[in-house]
């Protein structure tokens, strides 16, 4: 990658947890630019967490990159998804540990490895929550997020409100350097993520801006750059702005192993996946949250295995005592009627055929 600075000068250090925010039109090679940055981090001995990509699984293309020959790669997948064939290790997101971020060089969380977008969002939040607990580290983790809004939706799935979700996302980026986390975000729109998050960006990357041009906040750039140049930029070109105010024009090489538009990437990289039944999650509906499959399973486990009273269970899960009473009754009715509880079976709790009774 080559950069010619036209105002000021910066050095991008790939041993630092920088945050990159790349914006431009669809098909403008934003993902390829972020992958290029990932390659630089890999070559410095750090880890890539490819967290979000398109629904067709573009992150899986790392499996045919030159790094697949000598780097350790891990595929992470949803709870009711089984990777039956892959050229690397795989495990459910729930079993990923902090040591995996040191052990593996590339960790891929791709959409085809989940039952639904909701399942992917929830599991992505679990992966980033693990990074919150990094008190010390030897390797940086470069988290690649294609379409930055996905990270917000991911936090929203496990948060009480948009305000809490935004706060969690801002906190993640604000504390990134303390957790050894570098981030590469992309978006088609500058305003798709909140100003509090944009202000934490170390480097803003402009790819082709199309007919809409740059935002009002950045019109001053036309003093340095031709509007037509920003509107229709070749895919291998970019403009870079640093938080210190430097401006540069750059060029990078095309990545030959990047996923192509009509390509079936699962077949191309030799990955086969088997899908089970979707796990239902709790959803916020105004003043209350519905009980998801995992919470139902936790209620049964606390009642059967821990011997907790209804009041103790209600206190632990933050609900009224009527909630565990209702779900224990539903569980027993299903086991007595059908021979198993489909909810407990979906989450593989091991109690799907057992009546919720103590003693």
C-alpha positions as CSV (number, residue, x, y, z in Angstrom):
1,X,0.0,0.0,0.0
2,X,1.4,3.4,-1.0
3,X,0.3,6.8,0.4
4,X,1.3,10.3,-0.8
5,X,0.5,12.9,1.9
6,X,-0.7,16.2,0.6
7,X,-1.2,17.8,4.0
8,X,0.8,16.8,7.0
9,X,2.2,13.3,7.3
10,X,1.3,10.2,9.3
11,X,2.8,6.7,9.8
12,X,0.3,3.8,10.2
13,X,1.9,1.5,12.8
14,X,0.5,-2.0,12.7
15,X,1.6,-2.7,16.2
16,X,-0.9,-0.2,17.5
17,X,-4.7,-0.7,18.1
18,X,-5.9,1.8,15.5
19,X,-9.5,2.3,14.4
20,X,-10.1,2.6,10.7
21,X,-13.5,3.8,9.3
22,X,-13.9,3.3,5.5
23,X,-16.9,4.9,3.6
24,X,-17.9,4.7,0.0
25,X,-20.4,3.3,-2.5
26,X,-21.3,-0.4,-2.7
27,X,-18.8,-2.2,-4.9
28,X,-16.1,0.4,-4.2
29,X,-13.7,-2.2,-2.7
30,X,-14.2,-1.1,1.0
31,X,-14.0,-4.7,2.2
32,X,-10.9,-5.3,0.1
33,X,-9.2,-2.3,1.7
34,X,-10.0,-3.5,5.2
35,X,-8.7,-7.0,4.3
36,X,-5.5,-5.3,3.1
37,X,-5.1,-3.7,6.5
38,X,-5.8,-7.1,8.1
39,X,-2.9,-8.6,6.1
40,X,-0.5,-6.0,7.5
41,X,-1.6,-6.9,11.0
42,X,-1.2,-10.6,10.3
43,X,2.3,-10.0,9.0
44,X,3.2,-8.3,12.3
45,X,2.1,-11.5,14.1
46,X,-1.4,-10.3,15.3
47,X,-4.8,-11.9,15.1
48,X,-7.8,-11.2,12.8
49,X,-11.3,-11.5,14.0
50,X,-13.5,-11.3,10.8
51,X,-16.7,-10.5,12.6
52,X,-19.2,-9.4,10.0
53,X,-19.5,-9.7,6.2
54,X,-22.2,-10.0,3.6
55,X,-24.8,-12.8,3.8
56,X,-22.9,-14.8,1.2
57,X,-20.0,-15.3,3.6
58,X,-17.2,-13.2,2.1
59,X,-15.1,-13.6,5.3
60,X,-14.6,-17.3,4.4
61,X,-12.3,-16.3,1.6
62,X,-9.4,-16.1,4.1
63,X,-9.4,-19.9,3.8
64,X,-7.9,-19.6,0.3
65,X,-5.6,-16.7,1.0
66,X,-1.8,-17.3,1.1
67,X,-2.1,-17.1,4.9
68,X,-4.1,-20.3,5.1
69,X,-1.0,-22.3,4.4
70,X,0.9,-21.4,7.6
71,X,-1.6,-19.6,9.8
72,X,-3.9,-21.2,12.4
73,X,-7.6,-20.5,11.4
74,X,-10.7,-21.0,13.5
75,X,-14.3,-21.0,12.2
76,X,-16.9,-20.0,14.9
77,X,-20.6,-21.0,14.4
78,X,-24.0,-20.9,16.0
79,X,-25.1,-23.4,18.6
80,X,-27.4,-25.4,16.4
81,X,-25.0,-25.4,13.4
82,X,-22.5,-28.2,12.7
83,X,-19.5,-27.7,10.5
84,X,-19.2,-31.2,9.0
85,X,-16.2,-30.5,6.8
86,X,-13.6,-27.7,6.9
87,X,-9.9,-27.3,6.2
88,X,-9.4,-25.8,9.7
89,X,-10.6,-26.0,13.3
90,X,-14.2,-25.0,14.2
91,X,-16.2,-24.6,17.4
92,X,-19.4,-22.9,18.6
93,X,-19.1,-19.3,19.7
94,X,-20.1,-20.2,23.2
95,X,-17.0,-22.3,23.6
96,X,-14.5,-19.6,22.3
97,X,-12.1,-18.6,25.1
98,X,-9.8,-15.7,25.6
99,X,-6.8,-18.0,24.9
100,X,-8.2,-18.6,21.4
101,X,-7.4,-15.0,20.5
102,X,-3.8,-15.8,21.3
103,X,-3.8,-19.3,19.8
104,X,-5.3,-18.6,16.4
105,X,-4.2,-16.1,13.8
106,X,-7.5,-15.8,12.0
107,X,-11.0,-16.2,13.6
108,X,-13.9,-16.2,11.1
109,X,-17.5,-15.6,12.0
110,X,-19.4,-15.7,8.7
111,X,-23.2,-15.5,8.1
112,X,-23.5,-19.0,6.5
113,X,-22.3,-20.4,9.8
114,X,-25.5,-19.2,11.6
115,X,-29.1,-20.1,11.4
116,X,-30.3,-16.5,10.9
117,X,-29.1,-12.9,11.0
118,X,-30.5,-12.6,14.6
119,X,-28.4,-15.6,15.6
120,X,-25.3,-14.1,14.0
121,X,-25.9,-10.7,15.7
122,X,-26.2,-12.3,19.2
123,X,-23.1,-14.5,18.7
124,X,-21.1,-11.6,17.4
125,X,-22.0,-9.7,20.6
126,X,-20.7,-12.8,22.6
127,X,-17.4,-12.7,20.8
128,X,-16.8,-9.0,21.5
129,X,-17.9,-9.5,25.1
130,X,-15.1,-11.9,25.6
131,X,-12.6,-9.3,24.4
132,X,-13.9,-6.9,27.1
133,X,-12.3,-9.3,29.6
134,X,-8.8,-9.1,28.1
135,X,-6.7,-7.6,31.0
136,X,-3.5,-8.4,29.3
137,X,-2.5,-9.5,25.8
138,X,0.5,-10.6,23.6
139,X,-1.2,-10.2,20.2
140,X,-3.5,-7.4,19.0
141,X,-6.9,-8.5,17.7
142,X,-7.9,-6.7,14.4
143,X,-11.7,-6.8,14.3
144,X,-13.0,-6.5,10.8
145,X,-16.7,-5.3,10.6
146,X,-18.2,-4.9,7.2
147,X,-21.1,-2.4,7.5
148,X,-20.5,-0.7,10.8
149,X,-24.2,-0.6,11.6
150,X,-24.1,-4.4,12.1
151,X,-22.0,-3.9,15.3
152,X,-24.8,-1.6,16.6
153,X,-27.5,-4.1,15.8
154,X,-25.4,-6.8,17.4
155,X,-25.3,-4.8,20.7
156,X,-29.0,-4.0,20.4
157,X,-29.9,-7.7,20.4
158,X,-28.5,-8.1,23.9
159,X,-29.3,-4.6,25.3
160,X,-32.4,-3.1,26.9
161,X,-32.5,-0.1,24.5
162,X,-30.8,1.8,21.7
163,X,-29.3,4.1,24.3
164,X,-27.6,1.2,26.1
165,X,-26.6,-0.4,22.8
166,X,-24.9,2.8,21.6
167,X,-23.2,3.2,25.0
168,X,-21.8,-0.4,24.8
169,X,-20.5,0.1,21.3
170,X,-18.9,3.4,22.1
171,X,-17.3,1.9,25.2
172,X,-15.9,-1.0,23.1
173,X,-14.1,1.4,20.7
174,X,-13.1,3.9,23.4
175,X,-11.4,1.2,25.4
176,X,-10.1,-0.7,22.4
177,X,-6.4,0.2,23.0
178,X,-6.6,-1.1,26.6
179,X,-7.9,-4.4,25.4
180,X,-5.5,-4.8,22.4
181,X,-8.3,-4.3,19.9
182,X,-7.8,-2.7,16.5
183,X,-10.9,-2.1,14.4
184,X,-11.7,-1.9,10.7
185,X,-15.2,-0.6,10.0
186,X,-16.9,0.2,6.7
187,X,-20.2,1.8,5.7
188,X,-21.9,3.3,2.7
189,X,-22.8,6.4,4.7
190,X,-20.8,8.6,7.0
191,X,-23.7,9.2,9.3
192,X,-24.7,5.5,9.7
193,X,-22.8,5.4,13.0
194,X,-23.1,8.0,15.8
195,X,-20.8,11.0,16.1
196,X,-19.5,9.7,19.4
197,X,-18.1,6.7,17.6
198,X,-16.9,8.6,14.5
199,X,-14.9,10.9,16.8
200,X,-12.9,7.9,18.1
201,X,-11.7,7.0,14.6
202,X,-7.9,7.2,14.1
203,X,-8.1,7.0,10.3
204,X,-11.0,7.9,8.0
205,X,-10.8,6.3,4.5
206,X,-12.8,7.7,1.6
207,X,-13.4,5.4,-1.4
208,X,-15.6,6.4,-4.3
209,X,-18.5,8.6,-3.1
210,X,-20.7,8.3,-6.1
211,X,-23.3,10.9,-7.1
212,X,-24.1,12.0,-3.5
213,X,-20.5,13.2,-2.9
214,X,-19.0,13.9,0.5
215,X,-21.1,15.1,3.5
216,X,-21.5,18.7,4.5
217,X,-19.1,18.2,7.4
218,X,-16.3,17.4,4.9
219,X,-16.9,19.9,2.1
220,X,-13.6,21.5,3.1
221,X,-11.8,18.6,1.4
222,X,-12.7,20.1,-2.0
223,X,-10.0,22.7,-1.3
224,X,-7.5,19.8,-1.7
225,X,-9.2,17.3,-3.9
226,X,-11.3,17.5,-7.2
227,X,-15.0,16.7,-6.7
228,X,-14.9,14.4,-9.7
229,X,-12.0,12.5,-8.3
230,X,-13.9,11.7,-5.1
231,X,-17.1,10.9,-7.0
232,X,-15.7,8.2,-9.2
233,X,-12.5,6.8,-7.8
234,X,-10.8,3.7,-9.2
235,X,-11.3,0.7,-6.8
236,X,-7.6,0.5,-5.9
237,X,-7.4,4.2,-4.9
238,X,-8.4,5.9,-1.7
239,X,-8.2,9.1,0.3
240,X,-7.0,8.9,3.9
241,X,-7.6,11.4,6.7
242,X,-6.0,11.1,10.2
243,X,-7.3,12.3,13.5
244,X,-4.3,14.7,13.5
245,X,-5.7,16.4,10.4
246,X,-3.3,14.9,7.8
247,X,-4.6,14.1,4.3
248,X,-3.2,11.5,1.9
249,X,-4.0,9.9,-1.4
250,X,-3.2,6.2,-1.6
251,X,-3.2,3.1,-3.8
252,X,-3.3,-0.6,-2.9
253,X,-3.2,-3.9,-4.8
254,X,-6.2,-5.9,-5.7
255,X,-6.6,-9.0,-3.5
256,X,-7.0,-12.0,-5.9
257,X,-8.5,-14.3,-3.3
258,X,-11.4,-11.9,-2.3
259,X,-14.9,-13.5,-2.8
260,X,-16.5,-12.8,-6.2
261,X,-20.1,-11.7,-6.5
262,X,-21.8,-14.8,-7.8
263,X,-19.4,-17.3,-6.2
264,X,-20.5,-20.0,-3.7
265,X,-17.7,-19.5,-1.2
266,X,-18.6,-22.6,0.9
267,X,-18.0,-24.8,-2.1
268,X,-14.9,-22.9,-3.2
269,X,-13.1,-23.3,0.2
270,X,-14.4,-26.8,1.0
271,X,-16.7,-26.0,3.9
272,X,-19.9,-28.1,4.5
273,X,-22.5,-27.0,7.1
274,X,-25.4,-28.8,8.6
275,X,-28.2,-26.7,10.1
276,X,-30.4,-27.7,13.1
277,X,-33.5,-26.0,14.5
278,X,-33.3,-22.3,15.2
279,X,-33.0,-21.2,18.8
280,X,-35.5,-18.5,19.7
281,X,-34.3,-15.5,21.6
282,X,-36.0,-13.1,24.0
283,X,-37.1,-9.8,22.4
284,X,-37.8,-6.5,24.0
285,X,-41.5,-5.4,23.5
286,X,-41.9,-2.0,25.1
287,X,-41.8,-2.4,28.9
288,X,-41.0,-6.2,29.0
289,X,-38.8,-8.8,27.4
290,X,-40.1,-12.2,26.2
291,X,-38.5,-15.4,27.6
292,X,-36.1,-16.9,25.0
293,X,-35.1,-20.6,24.7
294,X,-31.9,-20.2,26.7
295,X,-33.6,-18.5,29.6
296,X,-36.3,-21.2,29.7
297,X,-33.6,-23.8,29.8
298,X,-31.8,-21.9,32.6
299,X,-35.0,-21.8,34.7
300,X,-35.4,-25.6,34.4
301,X,-31.7,-26.2,35.3
302,X,-31.9,-23.9,38.4
303,X,-35.1,-25.7,39.5
304,X,-33.9,-29.3,38.9
305,X,-30.2,-29.2,39.3
306,X,-29.7,-26.4,41.8
307,X,-32.9,-26.9,43.7
308,X,-33.7,-23.2,43.8
309,X,-37.2,-21.9,44.9
310,X,-39.4,-20.0,42.4
311,X,-38.5,-16.8,44.3
312,X,-34.8,-17.4,44.1
313,X,-35.0,-18.2,40.4
314,X,-37.0,-15.1,39.8
315,X,-34.5,-13.0,41.7
316,X,-31.6,-14.4,39.7
317,X,-33.2,-13.8,36.3
318,X,-34.7,-10.5,37.3
319,X,-38.3,-11.4,36.8
320,X,-41.5,-12.0,38.8
321,X,-42.0,-15.4,40.5
322,X,-44.8,-16.1,38.0
323,X,-42.3,-16.4,35.1
324,X,-40.5,-19.6,36.5
325,X,-43.8,-21.0,37.6
326,X,-45.2,-20.6,34.2
327,X,-42.2,-22.1,32.4
328,X,-41.8,-25.1,34.7
329,X,-45.5,-25.9,34.2
330,X,-45.1,-25.6,30.4
331,X,-41.9,-27.8,30.4
332,X,-43.7,-30.6,32.4
333,X,-46.8,-30.4,30.1
334,X,-44.6,-30.9,27.0
335,X,-42.6,-33.7,28.5
336,X,-45.7,-35.5,29.7
337,X,-47.6,-34.9,26.5
338,X,-44.9,-35.3,23.7
339,X,-42.2,-37.1,25.6
340,X,-39.8,-34.1,25.4
341,X,-39.5,-30.4,25.7
342,X,-38.7,-28.9,22.3
343,X,-37.3,-25.7,23.8
344,X,-34.7,-27.6,26.0
345,X,-33.9,-29.8,23.0
346,X,-33.2,-26.8,20.8
347,X,-30.6,-25.5,23.2
348,X,-29.3,-29.1,24.0
349,X,-29.6,-28.7,27.7
350,X,-29.8,-32.4,28.4
351,X,-33.1,-32.0,30.3
352,X,-35.4,-32.2,27.3
353,X,-36.9,-35.5,28.6
354,X,-36.8,-34.9,32.3
355,X,-39.7,-33.6,34.3
356,X,-38.9,-30.5,36.4
357,X,-39.3,-31.9,39.8
358,X,-37.0,-31.8,42.8
359,X,-36.1,-34.6,45.2
